[in-house]
Amino acid sequence: MHKERIDKRIKRRFQNLRLSGKLLVIYILAGFLPIMITLTITYHEMKKILWDRETMILESYLTQTTDALDNELEIYNNLSNYISYNQSIAKILSSDQSTYQNYEQVASVIDPLLSSIMYFHDDVKQVTIYTDACQVKHGSTIAPITTLENEETNYGIVDDNQIHWIVNAKDKTAYSLNRMAMLEQKKAKGLLYVGVDYDSVFQPFNNETVFDNYGVVIEDAEGNCIFKKSVFTEEKQPYELSEEQFFATVGQKDSGYQFIKRESKASGWKIWIYKPDRLIISSIQPILIIAAAAILVSLIAAVACIRIISEFITKRISKLQKKMRNLETGNLGMEIENDSTDEIGDLINGYNSMTKRLDATINEVYRSKIKEKEYEMRALQAQINPHFLYNSLSIINWKALEADQEDISRITLSLSTFYRTALNKGKNILLVRDEIANIKAYLDIQLTMHDDSFDVIYDIDDSILKYETLNLILQPILENAIHHGIDLKQDGRGEIRISGKEDDKDIRFAVSDNGVGMTQEQAELILTADSKGYGVRNVNERIKLYYGAEYAVCIDSEVGRGTTVTIHFPKELHAEIKHS
């Protein structure tokens, strides 16, 4: 069942491909895919061969360098044993160190012997005998055993016959400690310290010719990293990790490195030699590049031929597709030129006929909608006799002034201003200045009705007053803000803010209140046909019909925070200002 679903999905995707895409897929399946499979198999086989070859080379290099290191250490060990088991030295060290005779023996026997060893072996930097029979240091050849650090005396070296190598990679120091053979009856203990040049010890691994493109890490018997080297600079090295991380990485298949390990017989050190996988793989890259280039050239040539053929076949289909996409966005565009009578030609002719009818229908519906809204506004205005209304309000104002009732006079004047700007002599367009006067008069009346229970803040730029706008687009929004926002507010004082600004092309008004607010879903519902907010919805429809769908009303609200309604429309100057 699952397999059938996958097959149907693949078949559907192939059917949805463009014709040129289908041709390309067929070519890939028929020609390019087998070539890629062959190339992949060849690549993996060559990689395996090179991997085995590189492993043999690594093992050979590691064997040579480890043997060279052991030979170097054996030389130092033989020197150490020669001194440790020298009976003359043992006899002198076992005698009383406080006598002048003993001092002369040290100066005449031990000092020349140790000096000659350092003379003939430049890499030996220090030879010192530490003994508990000596209480005073004698130059650099003999010193009390107590002057050695505790950690070195705690090795138990004085109790065995082994040579212990101590190396510090950080300080670049290397030295060996060996028990001195003392005369048993004296029961004295001694240690021989042989300090060797750090770089000389690891000289076999500093050979740039042998270790080009390889890295080395050496660990002592206690698990400390005592030497590390690499010529790689392009990537993070394994030894840049902590020692625990490095040794955990060694041998992992996905570590990115090939590791070979060997142990030094002379010192017990563990030696790793490694090389990045990328360098091993890079040796077959020239062959792959040549093969890939040949395939790429062939593929480009084939694709070019397919493109030319498919372009010839699908050119008119692509043109029709482009026009239909423009139609989806509302751009009817122009007709497609066609002089063909095949199936594609029939499709183009049908499209041209359809767009003509659609354009005519849209224009007819658009004009009828505008006229319908204008008729609604004029019908509303016609129901009111403006002269009778103005005369009545004038008499009320005169009577109020005569009776010294200034509040009644002010309300009467505001009501007169409101109706004068609302009726606007039956016109649908007025100046922004008059629209602002309309809402100021309306809000003055509302403040009186609400006993000044809320504040009104105006932020109107004077520069926009000269432009034209639709009549009565702000008052319904303010009415909605008062009745559904401020009136329902229970805590705190209400506030309404009206701002009017301009940018390069448009004028923008925003009406904000700090009322109860609403959810964003409720805000979006206000602009639908099912909403009871007829005033705001009517403003939205009038603006879109007159200026275009891109100038719709925008409502942003949050429960408990208030609501902001934004409208914008293009800047249009009044005719008198245009001609002045």
C-alpha positions as CSV (number, residue, x, y, z in Angstrom):
1,M,0.0,0.0,0.0
2,H,2.8,2.4,0.9
3,K,4.7,1.4,-2.3
4,E,1.6,2.2,-4.4
5,R,1.3,5.6,-2.8
6,I,4.9,6.4,-3.5
7,D,4.5,5.2,-7.2
8,K,1.5,7.5,-7.6
9,R,3.4,10.4,-6.1
10,I,6.3,9.9,-8.5
11,K,4.0,9.6,-11.4
12,R,2.1,12.8,-10.4
13,R,5.3,14.8,-10.1
14,F,6.5,13.6,-13.5
15,Q,3.1,14.5,-15.1
16,N,3.4,18.0,-13.5
17,L,6.9,18.6,-15.0
18,R,7.2,21.0,-18.0
19,L,7.7,19.3,-21.3
20,S,11.3,20.4,-21.5
21,G,11.8,18.9,-18.0
22,K,10.3,15.6,-19.1
23,L,12.7,15.4,-22.0
24,L,15.6,16.1,-19.6
25,V,14.5,13.4,-17.2
26,I,14.3,10.8,-20.0
27,Y,17.8,11.7,-21.1
28,I,19.2,11.4,-17.6
29,L,17.6,8.0,-17.0
30,A,18.7,6.7,-20.4
31,G,22.3,8.0,-20.5
32,F,23.6,10.1,-17.7
33,L,22.5,7.8,-14.8
34,P,24.4,4.7,-16.0
35,I,27.5,6.8,-16.5
36,M,27.3,8.2,-13.0
37,I,26.8,4.7,-11.5
38,T,30.0,3.5,-13.4
39,L,31.9,6.5,-12.2
40,T,30.8,5.9,-8.6
41,I,31.9,2.3,-8.6
42,T,35.2,3.2,-10.2
43,Y,35.8,5.9,-7.6
44,H,35.2,3.5,-4.7
45,E,37.4,0.8,-6.1
46,M,40.3,3.3,-6.7
47,K,39.8,4.7,-3.2
48,K,40.1,1.2,-1.7
49,I,43.3,0.5,-3.7
50,L,44.8,3.8,-2.6
51,W,43.7,3.2,1.0
52,D,45.5,-0.1,1.1
53,R,48.6,1.3,-0.6
54,E,48.7,4.3,1.9
55,T,48.4,1.9,4.8
56,M,51.4,0.0,3.6
57,I,53.4,3.2,3.2
58,L,52.4,4.4,6.7
59,E,53.4,1.1,8.3
60,S,56.8,1.2,6.4
61,Y,57.5,4.8,7.5
62,L,56.5,4.0,11.1
63,T,58.7,0.9,11.2
64,Q,61.7,2.8,9.9
65,T,61.3,5.8,12.3
66,T,60.5,3.6,15.3
67,D,63.6,1.5,14.7
68,A,65.7,4.7,14.3
69,L,64.2,6.1,17.6
70,D,65.1,2.8,19.4
71,N,68.6,2.9,18.0
72,E,69.0,6.5,19.3
73,L,67.6,5.6,22.7
74,E,69.8,2.5,22.9
75,I,72.9,4.7,22.5
76,Y,71.8,6.8,25.5
77,N,70.9,3.7,27.5
78,N,74.3,2.2,26.8
79,L,76.0,5.4,28.0
80,S,73.8,5.3,31.1
81,N,74.6,1.7,31.8
82,Y,78.3,2.3,31.3
83,I,78.3,5.0,33.9
84,S,75.9,3.2,36.3
85,Y,77.9,0.0,36.4
86,N,81.4,1.6,36.4
87,Q,83.1,0.1,39.4
88,S,85.5,3.0,39.8
89,I,82.7,5.4,40.1
90,A,80.8,3.1,42.5
91,K,83.9,2.8,44.7
92,I,84.4,6.5,44.9
93,L,80.7,7.2,45.6
94,S,80.7,4.5,48.3
95,S,83.6,6.0,50.2
96,D,83.5,8.9,52.7
97,Q,82.5,12.0,50.8
98,S,83.8,14.4,53.4
99,T,87.5,13.6,52.9
100,Y,89.9,15.5,50.7
101,Q,91.0,12.2,49.1
102,N,87.5,11.5,47.9
103,Y,87.2,15.0,46.5
104,E,90.5,14.4,44.5
105,Q,89.1,11.1,43.2
106,V,85.9,12.8,42.0
107,A,87.8,15.5,40.3
108,S,90.3,13.2,38.7
109,V,88.1,10.2,37.7
110,I,84.4,11.1,37.6
111,D,84.6,14.7,36.3
112,P,86.8,13.8,33.3
113,L,84.7,10.7,32.4
114,L,81.4,12.5,32.4
115,S,82.9,15.5,30.6
116,S,84.3,13.3,27.9
117,I,81.0,11.6,27.3
118,M,79.3,15.0,26.8
119,Y,82.1,16.1,24.6
120,F,81.8,13.2,22.2
121,H,78.0,13.2,22.3
122,D,76.8,16.8,21.6
123,D,73.2,15.8,22.2
124,V,73.9,14.9,25.8
125,K,73.5,18.1,27.7
126,Q,73.8,17.0,31.3
127,V,75.1,14.0,33.3
128,T,74.7,14.1,37.0
129,I,74.9,11.5,39.7
130,Y,72.5,12.0,42.6
131,T,73.4,10.0,45.7
132,D,72.4,10.0,49.4
133,A,76.1,9.6,50.2
134,C,76.7,13.1,49.1
135,Q,75.7,16.1,51.2
136,V,77.3,18.9,49.2
137,K,76.8,19.4,45.5
138,H,80.0,18.9,43.4
139,G,79.7,21.0,40.3
140,S,77.2,19.5,37.8
141,T,78.5,15.9,38.2
142,I,77.5,14.9,41.7
143,A,74.6,16.2,43.9
144,P,72.6,15.1,46.9
145,I,69.7,12.8,46.0
146,T,67.4,15.1,48.0
147,T,67.8,17.8,45.3
148,L,65.8,15.7,42.9
149,E,62.0,16.4,42.7
150,N,59.9,14.1,44.8
151,E,58.0,12.8,41.8
152,E,61.1,11.4,40.3
153,T,62.4,9.7,43.5
154,N,58.9,8.3,43.9
155,Y,59.2,6.3,40.7
156,G,60.9,3.5,42.6
157,I,63.8,3.9,40.2
158,V,66.3,3.4,43.1
159,D,64.8,0.0,43.7
160,D,64.9,-1.5,40.1
161,N,67.4,-1.9,37.3
162,Q,65.4,-0.3,34.6
163,I,66.2,2.9,32.7
164,H,63.3,5.4,33.0
165,W,62.8,8.1,30.3
166,I,61.0,11.2,31.4
167,V,60.0,13.7,28.7
168,N,58.0,16.9,28.9
169,A,56.7,18.1,25.5
170,K,55.7,21.5,26.9
171,D,59.2,22.4,28.2
172,K,60.9,20.3,25.5
173,T,63.0,18.4,28.1
174,A,64.1,14.8,27.9
175,Y,66.3,12.8,30.4
176,S,66.8,9.3,31.6
177,L,67.1,8.1,35.2
178,N,69.0,4.9,36.1
179,R,69.9,3.3,39.4
180,M,73.6,3.6,40.2
181,A,75.4,0.3,41.2
182,M,76.8,1.1,44.6
183,L,78.9,-1.1,46.9
184,E,76.3,-3.1,48.8
185,Q,78.1,-3.1,52.1
186,K,77.8,0.7,52.2
187,K,74.0,0.5,51.5
188,A,74.2,3.8,49.7
189,K,71.6,4.7,47.0
190,G,72.2,6.7,43.8
191,L,70.5,7.8,40.6
192,L,72.1,8.7,37.3
193,Y,70.5,11.6,35.4
194,V,71.3,11.9,31.7
195,G,69.8,15.0,30.1
196,V,69.5,14.8,26.3
197,D,68.5,17.4,23.7
198,Y,64.7,17.0,23.1
199,D,65.0,17.6,19.3
200,S,67.8,15.0,19.1
201,V,65.7,12.3,20.7
202,F,62.9,12.8,18.2
203,Q,65.1,13.6,15.2
204,P,63.8,10.7,13.2
205,F,60.3,12.2,13.2
206,N,61.6,15.7,12.2
207,N,62.6,14.5,8.7
208,E,60.6,16.7,6.4
209,T,61.3,14.5,3.4
210,V,59.9,11.3,5.1
211,F,57.1,13.0,7.0
212,D,55.7,15.2,4.3
213,N,51.9,15.0,4.5
214,Y,52.0,12.9,7.7
215,G,51.4,13.7,11.4
216,V,53.0,12.0,14.4
217,V,51.9,11.7,18.1
218,I,53.9,9.9,20.7
219,E,52.7,8.9,24.2
220,D,54.8,7.7,27.1
221,A,54.2,4.7,29.3
222,E,52.1,6.8,31.7
223,G,49.8,8.0,28.9
224,N,51.2,11.5,28.5
225,C,51.7,13.1,25.1
226,I,55.4,13.8,24.8
227,F,55.8,14.6,21.1
228,K,53.4,15.8,18.3
229,K,54.0,17.2,14.9
230,S,52.1,17.8,11.7
231,V,52.6,19.7,8.5
232,F,48.8,20.2,8.0
233,T,47.6,23.7,8.3
234,E,44.3,23.6,6.6
235,E,42.3,21.8,9.3
236,K,42.1,21.2,13.0
237,Q,44.6,18.5,14.0
238,P,43.8,15.5,16.1
239,Y,46.4,16.5,18.7
240,E,44.7,19.9,19.2
241,L,42.0,18.0,21.1
242,S,42.6,17.1,24.7
243,E,44.7,13.9,25.1
244,E,41.5,11.9,26.1
245,Q,39.7,13.1,23.0
246,F,42.7,12.3,20.8
247,F,43.1,8.8,22.0
248,A,39.3,8.3,21.8
249,T,39.4,9.4,18.2
250,V,42.2,7.1,17.2
251,G,40.9,4.1,15.1
252,Q,37.4,5.5,14.6
253,K,36.2,5.0,11.0
254,D,34.6,8.4,10.8
255,S,37.5,10.3,12.5
256,G,38.7,11.8,9.2
257,Y,42.2,10.3,9.6
258,Q,44.0,7.0,9.0
259,F,46.1,5.9,12.0
260,I,48.9,3.4,12.3
261,K,50.3,2.5,15.8
262,R,53.6,1.0,17.0
263,E,55.4,0.6,20.3
264,S,59.0,1.5,21.0
265,K,60.9,-1.5,22.4
266,A,63.6,0.7,24.0
267,S,61.2,3.0,25.9
268,G,57.7,1.5,25.8
269,W,56.4,4.6,24.1
270,K,53.3,4.3,21.9
271,I,53.8,6.0,18.5
272,W,51.0,7.0,16.1
273,I,51.5,8.1,12.6
274,Y,48.4,9.5,10.8
275,K,47.2,11.2,7.6
276,P,44.0,12.9,6.7
277,D,41.5,11.0,4.6
278,R,41.2,14.0,2.3
279,L,44.8,13.8,1.2
280,I,44.4,10.1,0.4
281,I,41.3,10.8,-1.6
282,S,42.8,13.8,-3.3
283,S,45.3,11.6,-5.1
284,I,42.5,10.2,-7.3
285,Q,40.8,13.6,-7.8
286,P,42.7,14.4,-11.1
287,I,41.3,11.2,-12.7
288,L,37.8,12.0,-11.3
289,I,38.1,15.6,-12.5
290,I,39.0,14.5,-16.1
291,A,36.2,12.0,-16.2
292,A,33.7,14.4,-14.7
293,A,34.7,17.1,-17.1
294,A,34.1,14.8,-20.1
295,I,30.8,13.8,-18.7
296,L,29.9,17.4,-18.0
297,V,30.8,18.5,-21.5
298,S,28.7,15.7,-23.0
299,L,25.8,16.5,-20.7
300,I,25.9,20.2,-21.5
301,A,25.9,19.5,-25.2
302,A,23.0,17.1,-24.9
303,V,21.0,19.5,-22.7
304,A,21.6,22.3,-25.2
305,C,20.2,20.1,-28.0
306,I,17.2,19.2,-25.9
307,R,16.7,22.8,-24.9
308,I,16.6,23.9,-28.5
309,I,14.2,21.2,-29.5
310,S,11.9,21.7,-26.5
311,E,12.0,25.5,-26.9
312,F,10.8,25.1,-30.4
313,I,7.9,22.9,-29.2
314,T,7.0,24.7,-26.0
315,K,7.6,28.3,-26.8
316,R,4.0,29.1,-27.5
317,I,2.8,27.1,-24.5
318,S,5.2,29.1,-22.2
319,K,3.8,32.3,-23.6
320,L,0.3,31.2,-23.0
321,Q,1.2,30.1,-19.5
322,K,2.8,33.5,-18.7
323,K,-0.3,35.3,-19.8
324,M,-2.5,33.1,-17.7
325,R,-0.4,33.8,-14.6
326,N,-0.8,37.5,-15.3
327,L,-4.5,36.9,-15.5
328,E,-4.5,35.4,-12.0
329,T,-3.1,38.6,-10.6
330,G,-5.8,40.7,-12.3
331,N,-3.6,41.9,-15.2
332,L,-5.5,41.0,-18.3
333,G,-2.7,42.2,-20.5
334,M,-2.7,42.2,-24.2
335,E,-3.8,39.5,-26.7
336,I,-1.3,36.8,-27.8
337,E,-0.4,37.0,-31.5
338,N,-1.3,33.7,-33.2
339,D,-1.2,32.5,-36.8
340,S,-1.2,28.8,-36.1
341,T,-4.2,26.4,-36.5
342,D,-2.9,23.5,-34.5
343,E,-4.0,22.4,-31.0
344,I,-1.9,25.1,-29.3
345,G,-3.2,27.7,-31.7
346,D,-6.8,26.8,-30.7
347,L,-5.8,27.2,-27.0
348,I,-4.4,30.7,-27.7
349,N,-7.5,31.8,-29.7
350,G,-9.7,30.5,-26.9
351,Y,-7.6,32.5,-24.3
352,N,-7.8,35.7,-26.3
353,S,-11.6,35.4,-26.6
354,M,-12.0,34.6,-22.9
355,T,-9.9,37.6,-21.8
356,K,-11.9,40.0,-23.9
357,R,-15.2,38.9,-22.3
358,L,-13.6,38.9,-18.9
359,D,-12.3,42.4,-19.3
360,A,-15.7,43.7,-20.4
361,T,-17.4,41.9,-17.5
362,I,-15.0,43.3,-14.8
363,N,-15.3,46.9,-16.1
364,E,-19.1,46.6,-16.1
365,V,-19.2,45.2,-12.5
366,Y,-16.6,47.8,-11.3
367,R,-18.5,50.8,-12.7
368,S,-21.8,49.5,-11.3
369,K,-20.4,49.1,-7.8
370,I,-19.0,52.6,-7.8
371,K,-22.4,54.0,-9.0
372,E,-24.2,51.9,-6.4
373,K,-22.2,53.4,-3.5
374,E,-22.6,56.9,-4.9
375,Y,-26.3,56.4,-5.1
376,E,-26.4,55.2,-1.5
377,M,-24.6,58.2,-0.3
378,R,-26.7,60.6,-2.4
379,A,-29.9,59.0,-1.3
380,L,-28.9,59.4,2.3
381,Q,-27.9,63.0,1.8
382,A,-31.2,63.7,-0.2
383,Q,-33.2,62.6,2.8
384,I,-32.0,65.6,4.7
385,N,-33.0,69.2,3.8
386,P,-29.8,71.0,4.4
387,H,-31.3,74.5,4.3
388,F,-34.0,73.6,6.8
389,L,-31.4,71.9,9.1
390,Y,-28.9,74.8,9.0
391,N,-31.7,77.4,9.7
392,S,-33.0,75.3,12.6
393,L,-29.5,75.0,14.1
394,S,-28.9,78.7,13.6
395,I,-32.1,79.6,15.5
396,I,-31.1,77.2,18.3
397,N,-27.6,78.8,18.5
398,W,-29.1,82.3,18.6
399,K,-31.6,81.3,21.4
400,A,-28.7,79.7,23.4
401,L,-26.6,82.8,23.2
402,E,-29.5,85.0,24.1
403,A,-30.1,82.8,27.2
404,D,-26.3,82.8,27.9
405,Q,-26.1,79.0,27.4
406,E,-22.6,78.7,25.9
407,D,-22.5,74.9,26.1
408,I,-25.7,74.6,24.0
409,S,-24.3,77.2,21.5
410,R,-21.1,75.2,21.2
411,I,-22.9,71.9,20.7
412,T,-25.2,73.5,18.1
413,L,-22.2,74.9,16.2
414,S,-20.5,71.5,16.3
415,L,-23.6,69.8,15.0
416,S,-23.9,72.4,12.2
417,T,-20.3,71.9,11.2
418,F,-20.7,68.1,11.3
419,Y,-23.7,68.1,9.0
420,R,-22.2,70.7,6.7
421,T,-19.1,68.6,6.1
422,A,-21.0,65.3,6.1
423,L,-23.5,66.4,3.5
424,N,-20.8,68.3,1.5
425,K,-23.3,69.7,-0.9
426,G,-24.0,66.2,-2.2
427,K,-20.4,65.6,-3.3
428,N,-18.5,62.4,-2.6
429,I,-15.0,64.1,-2.5
430,L,-13.8,66.8,-0.1
431,L,-10.6,68.3,1.3
432,V,-8.8,66.6,4.1
433,R,-9.2,69.9,6.0
434,D,-13.0,69.5,5.9
435,E,-12.8,65.8,6.9
436,I,-10.8,66.8,9.9
437,A,-13.3,69.5,10.8
438,N,-16.1,66.8,10.5
439,I,-14.5,64.5,13.0
440,K,-13.6,67.3,15.4
441,A,-17.2,68.4,15.4
442,Y,-18.3,64.8,15.9
443,L,-15.9,64.2,18.8
444,D,-16.9,67.5,20.4
445,I,-20.5,66.3,20.5
446,Q,-19.5,62.8,21.8
447,L,-17.3,64.3,24.6
448,T,-20.3,66.4,25.7
449,M,-22.5,63.2,25.7
450,H,-19.9,61.3,27.7
451,D,-19.2,64.1,30.2
452,D,-15.6,64.4,28.9
453,S,-14.9,60.9,30.2
454,F,-12.2,60.3,27.6
455,D,-9.3,62.2,26.0
456,V,-8.8,63.0,22.3
457,I,-5.3,63.6,20.9
458,Y,-4.8,64.9,17.4
459,D,-1.5,64.4,15.5
460,I,-2.3,65.8,12.1
461,D,0.4,67.2,9.7
462,D,-0.7,70.5,8.2
463,S,0.8,69.4,4.9
464,I,-2.0,66.9,4.2
465,L,-4.9,69.4,4.7
466,K,-4.7,70.5,1.0
467,Y,-5.3,67.1,-0.4
468,E,-8.6,65.5,-1.4
469,T,-10.2,62.4,0.2
470,L,-13.5,60.5,0.2
471,N,-16.2,62.0,2.4
472,L,-17.0,60.4,5.8
473,I,-14.2,57.8,6.0
474,L,-13.0,58.7,9.6
475,Q,-16.3,59.3,11.4
476,P,-17.5,55.7,11.2
477,I,-14.1,54.5,12.5
478,L,-14.3,56.9,15.5
479,E,-17.9,55.9,16.2
480,N,-16.8,52.2,16.3
481,A,-13.9,53.1,18.6
482,I,-16.2,54.9,21.1
483,H,-19.1,52.4,21.2
484,H,-17.1,49.1,21.0
485,G,-13.9,50.3,22.7
486,I,-14.1,53.2,25.1
487,D,-17.7,52.7,26.3
488,L,-16.9,49.1,27.3
489,K,-13.7,50.1,29.2
490,Q,-14.1,49.6,33.0
491,D,-10.8,50.7,34.4
492,G,-8.8,53.8,33.7
493,R,-9.5,56.9,31.5
494,G,-10.2,56.3,27.8
495,E,-8.1,57.8,25.1
496,I,-8.5,58.2,21.4
497,R,-5.5,59.2,19.2
498,I,-6.0,60.4,15.6
499,S,-2.8,60.7,13.5
500,G,-2.5,61.9,9.9
501,K,0.8,61.6,8.0
502,E,2.1,61.5,4.4
503,D,4.8,59.6,2.6
504,D,6.0,59.8,-1.0
505,K,2.8,58.6,-2.6
506,D,0.1,58.2,0.1
507,I,-1.7,59.8,3.0
508,R,-2.1,57.6,6.1
509,F,-4.6,58.0,8.9
510,A,-4.5,55.9,12.1
511,V,-7.3,55.9,14.8
512,S,-6.1,54.3,18.0
513,D,-8.1,53.7,21.3
514,N,-7.2,52.1,24.6
515,G,-10.5,50.4,24.9
516,V,-11.2,46.7,25.6
517,G,-9.8,45.6,22.3
518,M,-10.6,42.3,20.6
519,T,-9.0,39.2,19.1
520,Q,-7.4,39.4,15.7
521,E,-10.0,37.0,14.4
522,Q,-12.8,39.4,15.6
523,A,-11.0,42.3,14.0
524,E,-10.8,40.6,10.6
525,L,-14.5,39.6,10.9
526,I,-15.5,43.3,11.1
527,L,-14.6,43.8,7.4
528,T,-16.7,40.8,6.2
529,A,-20.3,40.8,5.0
530,D,-21.4,38.9,8.1
531,S,-20.2,41.7,10.5
532,K,-22.5,44.1,12.3
533,G,-19.9,46.8,12.0
534,Y,-21.5,48.3,8.9
535,G,-19.8,51.7,9.1
536,V,-16.2,50.4,9.1
537,R,-17.0,47.8,6.4
538,N,-18.7,50.5,4.3
539,V,-15.6,52.7,4.5
540,N,-13.4,49.7,3.5
541,E,-15.5,49.0,0.5
542,R,-15.7,52.6,-0.6
543,I,-11.9,53.0,-0.4
544,K,-11.2,49.8,-2.4
545,L,-13.8,50.7,-5.0
546,Y,-12.5,54.2,-5.5
547,Y,-8.7,53.8,-5.1
548,G,-8.2,50.1,-5.7
549,A,-7.9,46.9,-3.6
550,E,-4.4,47.7,-2.3
551,Y,-5.9,50.6,-0.2
552,A,-8.0,48.5,2.1
553,V,-8.7,49.2,5.8
554,C,-6.3,47.5,8.3
555,I,-7.4,46.6,11.8
556,D,-4.8,45.7,14.5
557,S,-6.2,44.8,18.0
558,E,-5.4,43.0,21.2
559,V,-7.7,42.1,24.0
560,G,-7.2,44.5,26.9
561,R,-4.8,46.7,25.0
562,G,-7.0,48.5,22.5
563,T,-7.5,48.8,18.7
564,T,-5.8,50.7,15.9
565,V,-7.5,51.2,12.5
566,T,-5.3,52.4,9.6
567,I,-6.4,53.7,6.3
568,H,-4.3,55.1,3.4
569,F,-5.1,56.5,0.0
570,P,-3.1,58.2,-2.8
571,K,-2.3,61.9,-2.6
572,E,-4.6,64.0,-4.9
573,L,-4.7,67.8,-4.9
574,H,-7.9,69.8,-5.1
575,A,-8.6,71.0,-8.6
576,E,-8.3,74.7,-7.5
577,I,-4.9,74.1,-6.0
578,K,-3.7,72.1,-9.0
579,H,-4.4,75.1,-11.3
580,S,-3.1,77.8,-9.0
